[in-house]
Amino acid sequence: MDKSAQAYWKAVLGLLTKILIVWFAVSFGAGILLAPVLNTIHLGGYPLGFWFAQQGSIYIFILLIIWYAKAMGRLDQEFDVHED
């Protein structure tokens, strides 16, 4: 594998690592571990921990998909592996 391909793969893995860390923090952290603490705060009449577990994480996941698509597009352009 040449240096350009290695650099591309390293950049892709870095992006995936960042996204997975955010995914884990939101789903496991806010939805499970921090739920009792977050439940002391109310959002729209519902405890915040419950909101994160039921709806907030879905919104964050959608934002992660958008972030991934845009970031991969930039990486593909940068390493000249994009589709025309």
C-alpha positions in Angstrom: 0.0 0.0 0.0 1.4 3.4 -0.9 1.7 6.4 1.4 -1.3 8.1 0.1 -3.6 5.1 0.7 -2.2 4.7 4.2 -2.8 8.4 5.0 -6.3 8.1 3.6 -7.0 5.0 5.7 -5.6 6.7 8.8 -7.8 9.7 8.2 -10.9 7.5 7.8 -10.2 5.6 11.0 -9.6 8.8 12.9 -13.0 10.1 11.7 -14.7 6.8 12.6 -13.1 6.9 16.1 -14.4 10.4 16.8 -17.9 9.4 15.6 -17.9 6.2 17.7 -16.8 8.1 20.8 -19.6 10.6 20.4 -22.1 7.8 19.7 -21.0 5.9 22.8 -21.1 9.0 25.0 -24.6 9.8 23.9 -26.1 6.4 23.9 -24.4 4.8 26.9 -23.4 7.9 28.9 -26.4 10.2 28.6 -29.0 7.4 28.1 -27.8 5.0 30.8 -25.0 6.1 33.1 -25.9 9.8 33.6 -29.7 9.3 33.3 -30.3 9.6 37.1 -28.4 12.9 37.2 -30.0 14.2 34.0 -33.5 13.3 35.2 -33.3 16.2 37.7 -33.5 18.5 34.7 -36.8 18.6 32.7 -37.2 19.3 29.0 -40.7 19.8 27.7 -42.1 18.2 30.8 -40.0 15.1 30.6 -36.8 14.2 32.6 -33.7 14.9 30.4 -32.3 11.4 31.0 -35.5 9.9 29.6 -35.5 12.4 26.7 -31.9 11.4 25.8 -32.7 7.7 26.0 -35.8 8.0 23.9 -35.4 10.9 21.4 -32.2 12.9 22.0 -29.9 10.1 21.0 -31.8 9.6 17.7 -31.3 13.3 16.9 -27.6 13.0 17.7 -27.3 9.9 15.6 -28.9 11.7 12.6 -26.4 14.5 13.1 -23.6 12.0 13.2 -24.6 10.5 9.9 -24.7 14.0 8.3 -21.3 14.8 9.8 -19.9 11.5 8.6 -21.2 12.0 5.0 -19.8 15.5 4.8 -16.4 14.6 6.4 -16.0 11.6 4.1 -16.8 13.8 1.1 -14.0 16.2 2.2 -11.6 13.3 2.7 -12.4 11.8 -0.6 -11.8 15.2 -2.3 -8.6 15.7 -0.4 -7.1 12.3 -1.3 -8.6 12.4 -4.9 -10.7 9.3 -4.5 -14.0 11.0 -5.0 -16.7 10.0 -7.5 -17.4 12.4 -10.3 
